[in-house]
Amino acid sequence: MTRRLAVVLVHGVEINDKHFGDTAIARLKHTFQRATGVDADDALVVEPAFWAPVIQPYEDNLFRRVLGSPDGGYFRWLNSQGTRADRGSATAVLLAAASGLLRWVPGAAKLDFPTLRWLTVQYIGDAIAYQITSGDRTIYDQVHLVLARTLRELARRAGADAPLCVLAHSLGSVIATNYLYDLQVEAGRKDGRKDVRRISDRVRKTSQKTPLERGETLSFLYTLGSPIALWALRYRNFGRPVHVPPPQLADHHPELRGRSEWINFYHKDDLVSSPLKPLNDEYAEHVSEDREVSVGPPWLSWTPLSHPWYWNDRRVIDPVGKTLANAWRTLNHH
């Protein structure tokens, strides 16, 4: 019986389309199939973790109170450009960027620079809303519940102990590593305490029934355009990273432990991303490589507007597909 690999895609800020990963998934499967000669649908189980609907109602409420209707014609147009940009449209990125120069648009907003206001709410708002406060962790838990349900579905389709690959972009890399870190600390990893409860009861009841759902089979982690370094400013000496691989991987898939990797893809012109290994000794140990890539079309790749392109760029997705192909061959002794 063929053993399958489980892959989860975790999106970043301002995603309003549940099909955000379609282009990346198609490219990943194409590369995998070329490398192995087998049907990717028989070997890979891929699930997107679409967490945006958790935060969107809160942002829409804020928008109505401060700026006006988020469903108005101009903001509906901006949302459509965001969706096109997520799918790799350079034209959409340019149009949205150019509209940021408009100080006033008739009927668009109560305040000036409506595009930049929209960007502030949609982009920075996601990151702020996700934060745990001293008295409330509702959104944090709701977002993690999406990941828990996604991993549960992967375990159902790929197998309870299928090797897990995580691709996470932008804020999604923070969300994914936070969730995996919480799982590892609760399991009593070497730098955690077994009595620490970092996962809410609701999330716990939804998931964690299988090794995959507990993060024990985490084999490959790819962070794309990640702001983890900025996020780590909250912690003394930049905190502690998720461990890749977790120690339990040796029990489930000892043949993969030496092949496991955490590749952090960053672009020097992307203001959100940066290397992670220099943060501290633990990051240096668990991040296999900070890989600099140039993403996006040549006429935009040298600007900060390159940030949305990691999903759709062959220089990012093709190496991941080849790594998964090698892992599949190892699992199935091909």
C-alpha positions as CSV (number, residue, x, y, z in Angstrom):
1,M,0.0,0.0,0.0
2,T,1.4,3.4,-1.0
3,R,2.1,5.7,1.9
4,R,1.0,9.3,1.4
5,L,2.4,12.7,2.5
6,A,0.1,15.3,4.1
7,V,0.6,19.0,3.1
8,V,-1.1,22.0,4.6
9,L,-1.0,25.6,3.2
10,V,-1.4,28.4,5.6
11,H,-2.1,31.8,4.0
12,G,-1.1,35.3,5.2
13,V,-2.9,38.6,5.6
14,E,-5.7,40.0,3.4
15,I,-6.8,36.7,1.8
16,N,-10.4,36.7,0.9
17,D,-10.5,33.7,-1.4
18,K,-10.7,30.1,-0.2
19,H,-8.9,29.1,-3.5
20,F,-5.8,31.1,-2.6
21,G,-3.6,28.0,-2.9
22,D,-4.8,26.6,-6.2
23,T,-1.9,27.9,-8.3
24,A,0.7,26.7,-5.7
25,I,-1.0,23.3,-5.3
26,A,-1.1,22.8,-9.1
27,R,2.6,23.7,-9.4
28,L,3.6,21.5,-6.4
29,K,1.8,18.5,-7.8
30,H,3.2,19.1,-11.3
31,T,6.8,19.2,-10.0
32,F,6.2,16.1,-7.7
33,Q,4.7,14.1,-10.6
34,R,7.6,14.9,-13.0
35,A,10.1,13.9,-10.3
36,T,8.4,10.6,-9.4
37,G,6.4,9.5,-12.4
38,V,3.4,8.8,-10.2
39,D,0.1,10.6,-10.0
40,A,0.5,13.3,-7.4
41,D,-3.1,12.8,-6.3
42,D,-2.2,9.3,-5.2
43,A,0.8,10.4,-3.2
44,L,0.0,13.8,-1.8
45,V,-3.0,15.0,0.2
46,V,-3.1,18.8,0.2
47,E,-5.4,20.9,2.3
48,P,-5.4,24.8,2.6
49,A,-6.1,26.2,6.1
50,F,-8.4,29.1,5.3
51,W,-8.5,31.2,8.5
52,A,-9.4,34.6,7.1
53,P,-13.1,34.2,7.7
54,V,-12.4,34.2,11.4
55,I,-11.1,37.7,11.5
56,Q,-13.0,39.3,8.6
57,P,-16.2,40.0,10.5
58,Y,-14.3,41.9,13.2
59,E,-12.5,44.0,10.5
60,D,-15.7,44.7,8.6
61,N,-17.3,45.9,11.9
62,L,-14.4,48.3,12.5
63,F,-14.5,49.4,8.8
64,R,-18.2,50.3,9.1
65,R,-17.7,52.3,12.3
66,V,-14.6,54.2,11.1
67,L,-14.5,54.3,7.3
68,G,-17.8,53.3,5.9
69,S,-19.3,50.2,4.2
70,P,-16.6,47.6,3.3
71,D,-19.0,46.4,0.6
72,G,-19.0,49.7,-1.3
73,G,-18.1,49.8,-4.9
74,Y,-14.5,51.1,-4.5
75,F,-13.7,48.7,-1.7
76,R,-15.3,45.8,-3.5
77,W,-12.9,46.7,-6.4
78,L,-9.9,46.6,-4.0
79,N,-11.0,43.2,-2.7
80,S,-11.2,41.9,-6.2
81,Q,-7.6,43.2,-6.9
82,G,-6.5,41.4,-3.7
83,T,-8.0,38.1,-4.9
84,R,-6.3,38.5,-8.3
85,A,-3.0,39.4,-6.7
86,D,-3.2,36.2,-4.5
87,R,-3.5,34.2,-7.7
88,G,-0.4,35.8,-9.2
89,S,-1.7,38.8,-11.1
90,A,1.0,41.5,-11.4
91,T,-1.5,43.9,-13.0
92,A,-3.7,43.7,-9.9
93,V,-0.8,44.5,-7.6
94,L,0.2,47.5,-9.7
95,L,-3.4,48.8,-9.9
96,A,-3.9,48.5,-6.1
97,A,-0.5,50.0,-5.4
98,A,-1.2,52.9,-7.8
99,S,-4.5,53.6,-6.1
100,G,-2.7,54.1,-2.9
101,L,-1.7,57.5,-4.2
102,L,-5.3,58.7,-4.3
103,R,-6.0,61.0,-1.5
104,W,-9.8,61.0,-2.1
105,V,-12.2,58.8,-4.0
106,P,-15.8,60.0,-4.3
107,G,-18.0,58.1,-1.8
108,A,-15.3,55.7,-0.9
109,A,-14.5,56.6,2.8
110,K,-15.0,59.1,5.5
111,L,-11.2,59.6,5.8
112,D,-8.5,60.4,3.2
113,F,-6.3,57.9,1.3
114,P,-9.0,55.1,1.2
115,T,-6.7,52.5,-0.3
116,L,-4.1,52.9,2.4
117,R,-6.8,52.9,5.0
118,W,-8.1,49.6,3.5
119,L,-4.6,48.2,3.5
120,T,-4.1,49.2,7.1
121,V,-7.3,47.5,8.3
122,Q,-6.9,44.4,6.1
123,Y,-3.2,43.8,6.6
124,I,-2.1,45.2,9.9
125,G,-5.6,44.4,11.3
126,D,-5.1,40.7,10.8
127,A,-1.8,40.7,12.8
128,I,-3.3,42.8,15.6
129,A,-6.5,40.8,15.9
130,Y,-4.6,37.6,16.2
131,Q,-2.7,38.7,19.3
132,I,-3.6,37.3,22.7
133,T,-4.6,40.0,25.2
134,S,-4.5,39.7,29.0
135,G,-8.2,39.1,29.1
136,D,-9.1,37.6,25.7
137,R,-7.7,34.9,23.4
138,T,-10.9,34.3,21.4
139,I,-9.5,35.1,17.9
140,Y,-6.2,33.3,18.6
141,D,-8.1,30.2,19.5
142,Q,-10.6,30.5,16.6
143,V,-7.7,30.7,14.1
144,H,-6.0,27.8,15.7
145,L,-9.2,25.8,15.5
146,V,-9.1,26.2,11.7
147,L,-5.6,24.6,11.8
148,A,-6.8,21.8,14.1
149,R,-9.7,21.0,11.8
150,T,-7.4,21.1,8.7
151,L,-4.9,18.7,10.3
152,R,-7.8,16.4,11.3
153,E,-8.9,16.3,7.7
154,L,-5.4,15.5,6.6
155,A,-5.1,12.7,9.1
156,R,-8.4,11.3,7.8
157,R,-7.4,11.4,4.2
158,A,-3.6,10.8,4.3
159,G,-3.3,8.5,7.4
160,A,-3.1,9.1,11.1
161,D,0.7,9.1,11.1
162,A,1.4,10.5,7.6
163,P,4.4,12.8,7.4
164,L,3.4,16.4,7.6
165,C,4.6,19.3,5.4
166,V,3.7,22.8,6.2
167,L,3.9,25.7,3.8
168,A,3.1,29.0,5.4
169,H,3.2,32.6,4.0
170,S,3.6,35.9,5.8
171,L,1.4,36.1,9.0
172,G,0.5,32.5,8.2
173,S,4.0,31.4,9.1
174,V,3.5,33.0,12.6
175,I,0.2,31.3,13.0
176,A,1.5,27.9,11.9
177,T,4.6,27.9,14.0
178,N,2.7,29.2,17.0
179,Y,0.2,26.3,16.8
180,L,3.0,23.8,16.3
181,Y,5.0,25.3,19.2
182,D,1.9,25.1,21.5
183,L,1.5,21.5,20.6
184,Q,5.1,20.7,21.3
185,V,5.2,22.6,24.7
186,E,2.0,20.8,25.8
187,A,3.6,17.5,24.9
188,G,6.5,18.3,27.2
189,R,9.4,19.0,24.8
190,K,12.8,19.5,26.3
191,D,12.4,23.3,26.8
192,G,8.8,23.2,28.0
193,R,6.9,22.1,31.1
194,K,4.4,19.3,31.0
195,D,1.9,21.2,33.1
196,V,1.7,24.1,30.6
197,R,-1.7,24.4,28.9
198,R,-1.3,26.5,25.8
199,I,-4.1,25.0,23.8
200,S,-7.8,25.8,24.6
201,D,-10.2,23.1,25.5
202,R,-12.2,23.7,22.4
203,V,-9.2,23.2,20.1
204,R,-8.1,20.2,22.1
205,K,-11.5,18.5,21.8
206,T,-11.5,19.1,18.0
207,S,-8.1,17.6,17.3
208,Q,-5.0,15.8,18.7
209,K,-6.4,12.3,18.3
210,T,-3.6,11.2,16.0
211,P,0.2,11.7,15.7
212,L,-0.3,13.9,12.7
213,E,-2.8,16.2,14.5
214,R,-0.4,16.4,17.5
215,G,2.4,17.6,15.2
216,E,4.5,14.5,15.9
217,T,5.0,13.8,12.2
218,L,6.1,17.3,11.2
219,S,8.8,16.6,8.7
220,F,9.0,19.7,6.5
221,L,8.4,23.3,7.3
222,Y,8.6,26.1,4.7
223,T,8.1,29.7,5.8
224,L,7.6,32.1,2.9
225,G,8.1,35.9,3.3
226,S,7.9,35.4,7.0
227,P,7.7,38.2,9.7
228,I,8.7,35.7,12.5
229,A,11.7,37.8,13.3
230,L,9.5,40.9,13.9
231,W,7.1,38.8,15.9
232,A,10.0,37.5,18.1
233,L,10.6,41.1,19.3
234,R,8.1,40.4,22.0
235,Y,10.4,37.8,23.7
236,R,13.6,38.1,25.5
237,N,16.4,37.0,23.2
238,F,13.8,36.5,20.5
239,G,12.2,33.5,22.1
240,R,12.2,29.9,21.1
241,P,11.3,28.4,17.8
242,V,9.2,25.3,16.9
243,H,11.5,22.3,16.7
244,V,11.9,20.8,13.3
245,P,11.9,17.8,13.4
246,P,10.1,17.1,16.7
247,P,11.6,14.2,18.6
248,Q,8.6,12.0,18.0
249,L,9.3,11.9,14.3
250,A,12.0,9.3,14.9
251,D,9.3,7.0,16.4
252,H,6.9,7.3,13.4
253,H,9.3,7.8,10.5
254,P,12.9,7.2,11.4
255,E,13.8,7.1,7.7
256,L,12.8,10.8,7.4
257,R,14.5,12.3,10.4
258,G,17.7,13.0,8.6
259,R,15.8,14.4,5.6
260,S,13.6,16.8,7.7
261,E,14.1,20.5,7.0
262,W,12.9,24.0,7.8
263,I,13.6,26.3,4.9
264,N,12.9,30.0,5.4
265,F,12.4,31.6,2.0
266,Y,13.0,35.3,2.1
267,H,13.6,38.1,-0.5
268,K,15.9,41.0,0.3
269,D,13.5,43.5,-1.3
270,D,10.5,42.1,0.7
271,L,10.2,44.3,3.8
272,V,8.2,41.7,5.7
273,S,10.7,38.9,5.4
274,S,14.1,38.3,6.8
275,P,16.6,35.5,7.8
276,L,15.8,33.6,11.0
277,K,19.0,31.7,11.8
278,P,20.7,34.8,13.2
279,L,18.0,35.3,15.9
280,N,19.6,33.0,18.5
281,D,21.2,29.6,18.9
282,E,17.9,27.6,18.8
283,Y,16.8,29.2,15.6
284,A,20.3,28.5,14.2
285,E,19.8,24.9,15.1
286,H,16.3,24.3,13.9
287,V,16.1,26.4,10.8
288,S,17.9,24.4,8.2
289,E,18.5,27.2,5.8
290,D,17.6,30.9,5.2
291,R,17.2,30.8,1.5
292,E,17.2,34.1,-0.4
293,V,15.1,34.0,-3.5
294,S,13.9,36.6,-6.0
295,V,10.1,36.2,-6.4
296,G,7.7,37.9,-8.8
297,P,8.0,39.2,-12.4
298,P,11.4,40.9,-13.1
299,W,9.9,44.4,-13.3
300,L,8.4,44.0,-9.7
301,S,10.8,41.6,-8.0
302,W,13.1,44.4,-7.0
303,T,10.4,46.1,-5.0
304,P,8.5,45.5,-1.7
305,L,5.5,44.5,-3.9
306,S,7.2,41.1,-4.4
307,H,5.7,40.0,-1.1
308,P,2.6,38.3,-2.4
309,W,4.4,36.2,-5.0
310,Y,6.0,33.4,-3.0
311,W,3.0,31.0,-3.4
312,N,3.1,31.3,-7.2
313,D,6.8,31.3,-7.9
314,R,8.6,28.2,-9.2
315,R,11.8,29.2,-7.4
316,V,9.9,28.5,-4.2
317,I,7.4,25.8,-5.0
318,D,9.6,23.6,-7.3
319,P,12.2,22.8,-4.7
320,V,9.5,21.9,-2.2
321,G,7.9,19.5,-4.8
322,K,11.3,17.8,-5.4
323,T,11.9,17.4,-1.7
324,L,8.5,15.8,-1.2
325,A,9.2,13.5,-4.2
326,N,12.4,12.3,-2.5
327,A,10.6,11.8,0.8
328,W,7.9,9.8,-0.9
329,R,10.4,7.6,-2.6
330,T,12.1,7.0,0.8
331,L,8.8,6.1,2.4
332,N,7.8,3.8,-0.3
333,H,11.3,2.4,-1.0
334,H,11.3,3.5,-4.7
